[in-house]
């Protein structure tokens, strides 16, 4: 999850004219089975970063199997006939390398950083677990119990994640973004071995993968090595057409004229337009009154993404934002307040929240937040605010872009989500072009009360689970 947060910062960090001129020397190759390979030589250090992006995440699940994508993040380290459980990680770490993985709503990513002499060994091991992963009863039951426990401390016993879960569940009616990556506890507990085996066969397919390798490599020799270890694994790429319902609101990037989708299930979900505010009281053990208000916004790659990001920074991003300054500093209504613009592949939410001071009410907090939102619709942001937000974007970019790890993350994301890593190099101009008029326009368009879902935490004296039906 940490790396996902980092790359989201990078995605909003392109408003620099210096970056606009950069054209990384990337080579793109497609194996005969449909697997996409991006390579880039960087000989500044004798190290290599490698990532494999499988275009599958919690969005590909359905009620009954939520959490299964996250389960595979764990199962992929449980060994093959050649390697025992966790042996993959131990081999990499023994040689001074690092391996990790994360699951998102739209993808699952496996990461390795290692010395250049390990490249062929890493490719051999990655190929082995893609073809011969041990998805047996013992491994399945072990890791299923692990992610049930993980959900407990990440969501059920959290001060805020369970509130976010309620926001997602009530904001999305049709789209599978309605559940969190961790899935619902009952679904996880009832997952079967057969479901996992079928899921793996469907989505862990070379035609559904992008591999990115950056570092001290010979690009041509690397292509040969990747083909040696992955080229003979069957892929299932085909060309089909997709259709969208005109009666439903679909906020995502426009599809190109040539729509190529493989036979891996990858539906383009449509969420019905929200036509009125939804309000939910959420009873939980909480030391403070809390509320969160979310608005539907476009997905990644949409033309309004850049103005929405800048707007979010000014309105709710950090301690210098308007919401924080008013609620925490000026009026001392809240102990903490903020928000986030979070575009996913097909759609997203912008939300604002506040942890109120003891003795203050969520109604007071909501009133202040909505007044600040209304100002965004009726008054231009200042030149100073606009430039400060763009400076933040630029600083974040330069803080992280130096490493090979950062580069593979960006290249993988753009190739996976938008079908062309080169779109990465257009972002600088798009962020630089954002104006105060754009910010006012997107605020009016998306921060509409009819497009809002509000979760209010009701401070309860009983722990969860004590009021269930008998």
SVG drawing of the C-alpha trace seen along z (x, -y; Angstrom):
<svg xmlns="http://www.w3.org/2000/svg" viewBox="-33 -36 60 66">
<polyline fill="none" stroke="black" stroke-width="0.4" points="0.0,0.0 2.9,-2.4 4.2,-2.1 0.7,-2.7 0.5,-6.0 3.9,-7.0 2.9,-6.4 -0.3,-8.3 1.8,-11.2 3.9,-10.8 0.8,-10.8 0.0,-14.2 3.5,-15.5 3.9,-16.3 3.4,-20.1 7.0,-20.9 8.3,-22.2 11.6,-20.4 9.8,-17.0 7.8,-17.8 11.1,-17.6 12.0,-14.2 11.7,-11.2 13.0,-8.2 14.7,-5.7 12.1,-2.9 11.9,0.1 8.6,1.8 8.2,5.4 5.2,7.7 5.7,11.5 3.8,13.9 1.5,14.7 0.5,11.1 2.7,10.2 3.9,6.6 7.6,5.9 9.0,2.4 12.8,2.1 15.0,-0.9 18.7,-1.0 20.1,-3.0 23.7,-2.3 24.1,-4.8 24.1,-2.0 24.6,1.8 21.0,2.5 17.7,3.5 14.1,2.9 11.5,5.2 7.7,5.2 5.0,7.4 1.6,5.8 -1.4,8.1 -4.5,6.2 -6.7,7.6 -7.8,6.1 -10.8,6.0 -12.8,4.4 -12.7,7.9 -14.4,9.6 -18.1,10.0 -20.2,10.5 -19.2,13.8 -15.5,13.6 -14.5,10.1 -10.9,10.1 -9.7,12.8 -7.4,10.5 -5.7,9.5 -5.4,13.2 -3.3,13.9 -0.8,11.2 -0.1,13.6 -0.5,16.9 2.1,16.0 4.9,16.4 3.8,19.9 6.1,21.8 6.1,24.3 7.6,27.7 11.0,26.0 10.7,23.6 9.3,23.9 7.0,21.4 8.7,17.9 11.8,19.3 11.3,16.9 11.7,13.9 14.6,15.5 16.6,16.0 16.2,12.3 16.9,11.0 19.9,13.2 21.6,11.5 20.7,8.0 17.6,7.5 14.0,6.5 10.7,8.0 7.2,6.9 3.7,6.8 0.5,4.8 -3.1,5.1 -5.3,2.2 -8.8,1.8 -7.6,2.3 -4.3,4.2 -2.0,6.5 1.8,5.7 4.8,7.8 8.1,5.9 11.7,6.8 14.9,4.7 18.1,6.6 21.7,6.6 22.2,6.8 23.7,10.3 20.4,11.7 18.3,10.8 18.1,14.3 17.5,16.0 14.6,13.6 13.0,14.2 13.3,18.0 11.6,17.8 8.9,15.4 8.2,17.7 8.1,20.7 5.5,19.3 3.3,18.1 3.2,21.6 3.5,23.8 2.2,22.0 1.1,24.3 -2.5,23.4 -3.3,26.3 -5.6,26.7 -2.9,26.1 -1.5,22.9 -5.0,21.7 -6.3,22.1 -3.2,20.6 -3.3,17.4 -7.0,17.1 -6.8,16.9 -3.9,14.4 -6.0,12.0 -9.0,12.4 -6.8,11.3 -5.3,8.5 -8.8,7.2 -9.4,7.1 -6.6,4.7 -6.7,2.7 -10.5,2.1 -12.6,3.5 -10.5,2.1 -9.5,-1.1 -10.5,-4.6 -11.2,-5.6 -10.9,-2.7 -14.2,-1.3 -15.8,-4.7 -14.2,-4.8 -15.6,-1.3 -19.1,-2.6 -18.5,-5.6 -17.6,-3.2 -20.4,-0.8 -23.0,-3.6 -21.6,-5.7 -21.4,-2.9 -24.6,-1.0 -23.5,0.9 -19.8,0.6 -17.5,3.1 -15.5,0.2 -18.2,0.5 -16.0,2.9 -12.5,2.3 -9.5,4.2 -9.6,6.3 -13.1,7.6 -15.9,8.4 -15.1,10.6 -17.9,13.1 -16.8,13.5 -13.2,14.1 -14.1,16.7 -16.2,18.6 -13.8,18.5 -13.1,22.0 -10.0,23.5 -11.7,24.1 -12.6,20.4 -9.0,19.5 -7.7,21.9 -10.2,20.7 -9.4,17.0 -5.7,17.7 -6.2,19.5 -8.3,16.6 -6.3,13.5 -2.7,14.7 -2.2,14.9 0.7,13.4 -1.9,11.6 -3.1,9.9 0.4,8.8 2.9,6.0 6.5,6.5 8.7,3.5 12.5,3.7 14.7,0.6 18.3,0.5 21.8,1.8 20.8,4.1 21.4,4.7 17.9,4.1 18.3,6.5 19.6,9.3 16.9,8.7 14.2,9.2 15.8,12.5 15.9,13.6 12.2,12.7 11.2,14.5 13.2,17.5 11.3,17.8 7.9,16.4 7.5,16.7 6.2,20.3 3.6,19.7 0.2,19.8 -1.7,16.5 -5.3,15.9 -5.4,12.5 -8.3,11.8 -10.0,8.7 -13.6,8.0 -15.8,4.9 -17.3,3.3 -20.5,1.3 -21.7,-1.2 -25.2,-2.2 -26.0,-5.8 -28.5,-6.0 -25.8,-5.6 -23.1,-8.1 -19.6,-6.8 -16.8,-8.9 -13.5,-7.5 -11.1,-8.2 -12.5,-7.8 -11.7,-4.5 -9.7,-4.7 -11.3,-3.9 -9.6,-0.6 -10.7,1.2 -8.6,4.3 -9.7,6.4 -8.6,10.0 -11.0,12.8 -10.1,12.2 -13.2,10.7 -12.6,7.0 -16.0,5.3 -16.4,1.5 -18.8,1.0 -21.4,-1.8 -22.5,-3.5 -26.0,-5.0 -26.0,-8.8 -26.6,-9.7 -29.6,-12.0 -29.8,-12.9 -27.7,-13.1 -27.4,-9.8 -26.9,-10.0 -25.9,-7.1 -25.5,-7.0 -22.7,-4.6 -22.7,-3.4 -19.2,-2.5 -17.0,-2.8 -15.4,-6.2 -13.8,-8.7 -14.7,-11.6 -17.6,-12.6 -16.5,-12.0 -18.1,-12.6 -17.0,-12.0 -18.6,-13.3 -17.8,-11.9 -18.6,-13.0 -18.4,-10.9 -15.6,-12.1 -14.0,-10.8 -11.5,-8.0 -7.8,-8.2 -7.0,-9.7 -10.1,-11.8 -9.6,-15.4 -10.8,-16.9 -8.4,-14.8 -5.7,-17.5 -8.0,-20.3 -9.6,-18.1 -6.3,-17.2 -5.2,-20.9 -8.6,-21.8 -8.3,-19.0 -4.9,-20.2 -6.1,-23.8 -9.4,-22.7 -8.3,-19.8 -4.7,-18.8 -2.7,-19.1 -2.4,-21.6 -2.3,-24.6 -5.5,-23.7 -8.7,-25.8 -10.6,-23.1 -7.8,-22.3 -7.1,-26.0 -10.7,-26.8 -11.8,-23.8 -8.6,-23.2 -6.8,-26.5 -9.3,-29.3 -12.5,-28.0 -11.1,-25.0 -14.0,-22.8 -11.9,-19.7 -8.8,-18.0 -8.1,-16.9 -9.7,-17.6 -8.8,-17.0 -9.7,-15.2 -8.5,-13.3 -9.1,-13.1 -8.7,-9.4 -9.1,-8.5 -9.2,-4.8 -9.1,-3.3 -12.8,-3.7 -14.1,-6.2 -13.3,-7.8 -14.4,-9.7 -13.4,-13.1 -14.0,-13.1 -13.6,-15.5 -13.7,-14.5 -13.3,-15.8 -12.6,-14.4 -14.5,-16.9 -13.3,-18.4 -15.0,-17.0 -18.2,-18.9 -18.5,-20.0 -20.9,-18.3 -20.5,-16.9 -23.3,-19.2 -21.0,-22.2 -18.1,-20.5 -20.3,-19.7 -21.6,-23.3 -18.0,-24.7 -16.8,-22.2 -19.7,-22.8 -19.2,-26.6 -15.6,-26.1 -16.7,-24.0 -19.3,-26.6 -16.5,-29.2 -14.7,-27.1 -17.7,-27.3 -18.3,-31.0 -14.9,-32.6 -11.7,-32.1 -8.8,-30.6 -5.9,-33.1 -2.8,-33.0 -0.8,-32.2 -2.9,-29.2 -2.8,-27.9 1.0,-28.3 1.5,-26.7 -0.4,-23.6 1.6,-23.3 4.8,-23.8 3.8,-20.9 3.3,-18.7 6.7,-19.6 8.4,-19.0 6.8,-15.6 8.0,-14.6 11.6,-15.6 11.7,-13.9 10.8,-10.5 11.6,-10.3 15.3,-9.6 15.0,-5.9 14.6,-3.0 11.8,-1.8 9.8,-5.0 10.3,-4.7 9.1,-1.1 6.0,-2.1 5.1,-5.0 5.8,-3.1 3.8,-0.1 0.8,-2.1 0.4,-4.0 1.0,-1.0 -1.5,1.1 -4.3,-1.5 -4.0,-3.6 -2.4,-1.2 0.6,-3.5 3.4,-4.4 4.1,-7.4 1.1,-9.2 3.1,-9.7 5.2,-12.3 2.1,-14.4 1.1,-15.0 3.4,-18.0 1.6,-20.1 -1.8,-19.0 -1.1,-20.0 0.6,-23.3 -2.5,-24.2 -4.8,-24.1 -6.4,-27.5 -8.5,-29.1 -11.4,-28.9 -10.9,-25.1 -11.0,-24.7 -14.2,-26.6 -15.7,-24.6 -14.9,-21.2 -16.1,-22.3 -19.5,-23.2 -19.7,-20.1 -18.8,-17.4 -19.2,-18.9 -23.0,-19.0 -25.0,-18.1 -27.1,-15.7 -23.8,-13.8 -22.9,-13.5 -22.9,-10.6 -22.3,-11.4 -21.4,-9.0 -21.8,-10.3 -20.3,-8.3 -22.6,-7.9 -20.6,-7.3 -21.7,-4.0 -21.3,-2.5 -21.5,1.1 -18.8,2.7 -19.7,3.9 -21.4,7.3 -23.5,6.9 -26.7,5.8 -26.9,8.5 -30.0,10.4 -30.8,13.6"/>
</svg>
